[in-house]
Amino acid sequence: MDIEGLTRVGFKHLLALHVMLDTCNVTKAAEQLSVTPSSVSKTITQLREILDDELFFRDGTSLTPTPYAVEIAPLIHSMLASMNGLLNQARFEPSAFEGRFSLSMRESTFELFAHSLAKLSTDYIPKAKLNIMTKAKFGFGALHSGQVDFIILPHDVSQPPTIPRSWFGKLYCRMSSCV
């Protein structure tokens, strides 16, 4: 991947090219982008230098995209559609989640929480797959490598907290509601 080259191309370049390919008119593109025609022209000029292609040529009174601009148009559209998807993600709905997640816990913890976790999983994320594994086989190394998504380690209430009380209290309340 050409990181240095990618740093030269900005989102505004791709968006300006996308709108210009659609309108083939600097003034109309500027209106859609809510900028001045001069700004669109400058952005396209920068992109011409970066891509080493004219991108558009004047055909009488209109602009016509070059063969290269026509060739990259679907790729530009795809990149912008992906970016739009990132910016406009739907709100997460647990009941619609169809993925898989895994957790590991001590065997002693399993006896306490497994039934409640399974019930919560069935009630709130019915389409998801929940894998529960033992910490003895899938410990912190598995968490680090991505084999498990999280580990449940109960705190021994007879010992002093090892993390700030405010955070521990919130976590403890959530976990105690499972039981």
SVG drawing of the C-alpha trace seen along z (x, -y; Angstrom):
<svg xmlns="http://www.w3.org/2000/svg" viewBox="-36 -30 41 56">
<polyline fill="none" stroke="black" stroke-width="0.4" points="0.0,0.0 1.4,-3.4 0.8,-5.3 2.6,-8.4 0.6,-8.6 -2.6,-8.1 -1.8,-11.0 -2.0,-13.2 -5.6,-12.3 -8.3,-13.6 -11.9,-12.9 -12.7,-16.2 -10.8,-15.1 -12.8,-11.9 -16.1,-13.6 -15.4,-16.4 -14.5,-13.9 -17.6,-11.8 -19.9,-14.9 -18.0,-16.1 -18.3,-12.7 -22.1,-12.9 -22.6,-16.5 -19.7,-17.2 -20.3,-20.8 -18.1,-22.8 -21.0,-25.2 -23.5,-22.4 -20.8,-20.4 -20.1,-23.4 -23.8,-23.8 -24.1,-20.2 -21.0,-20.4 -22.0,-23.8 -18.7,-25.4 -17.6,-27.9 -16.9,-26.8 -13.3,-28.0 -12.9,-25.6 -14.1,-22.6 -11.8,-23.7 -8.9,-23.9 -9.7,-20.5 -9.9,-18.8 -6.6,-20.5 -4.9,-19.0 -6.4,-15.6 -5.1,-15.9 -1.6,-16.3 -1.9,-13.5 -3.4,-11.0 -1.4,-12.3 -4.4,-12.5 -6.5,-15.4 -9.7,-13.7 -11.9,-16.0 -11.5,-17.7 -13.5,-20.5 -15.8,-19.4 -17.3,-22.6 -19.1,-24.1 -19.2,-21.0 -16.7,-18.9 -16.2,-15.2 -14.4,-12.7 -11.3,-11.1 -11.2,-7.3 -9.2,-7.0 -11.8,-9.1 -14.6,-6.8 -12.5,-3.8 -12.1,-4.8 -15.6,-6.1 -17.0,-2.8 -14.1,-2.5 -14.6,-6.1 -18.4,-5.5 -17.7,-2.3 -15.2,-4.0 -17.7,-6.8 -20.5,-4.4 -18.4,-2.5 -17.5,-5.8 -21.2,-6.8 -22.0,-3.4 -19.4,-4.1 -20.9,-7.5 -24.5,-6.4 -24.5,-3.2 -27.8,-2.1 -28.2,-1.9 -27.1,1.5 -30.1,3.7 -29.0,6.7 -32.0,8.8 -30.9,8.5 -27.3,9.4 -26.4,12.6 -22.8,12.8 -20.8,14.9 -18.9,14.0 -17.0,16.0 -16.1,15.6 -14.0,17.5 -14.3,17.9 -13.1,20.0 -14.9,23.3 -16.1,22.0 -17.5,18.9 -19.1,21.1 -21.3,22.7 -22.5,19.2 -23.0,17.4 -23.4,19.8 -27.1,20.4 -27.8,16.7 -25.6,15.8 -27.3,18.4 -30.8,17.0 -29.7,13.4 -28.3,14.5 -31.5,16.3 -33.7,13.4 -31.7,10.4 -29.6,11.8 -31.5,14.8 -29.8,15.0 -26.2,14.7 -24.0,17.7 -22.5,17.6 -19.4,19.7 -18.4,20.1 -15.0,21.6 -12.8,22.3 -10.2,19.8 -7.8,22.7 -7.6,23.4 -8.6,19.9 -7.0,17.3 -5.4,14.0 -3.4,15.3 -6.6,16.2 -8.1,12.8 -5.0,11.1 -5.1,13.3 -8.8,12.8 -9.8,16.4 -12.2,15.0 -13.9,11.7 -13.8,11.2 -13.0,13.0 -15.1,13.0 -13.0,12.9 -15.0,12.3 -13.4,10.3 -12.9,11.9 -14.8,9.5 -12.6,10.5 -9.7,8.8 -9.2,5.1 -10.2,3.8 -7.4,3.6 -9.2,1.1 -11.0,-2.2 -14.1,-1.5 -16.4,-3.6 -15.6,-1.4 -15.7,1.8 -19.1,0.9 -20.7,0.4 -19.2,3.7 -20.2,5.6 -23.8,4.3 -24.1,5.4 -22.7,8.8 -24.7,9.3 -27.9,8.6 -27.1,11.7 -27.3,14.0"/>
</svg>
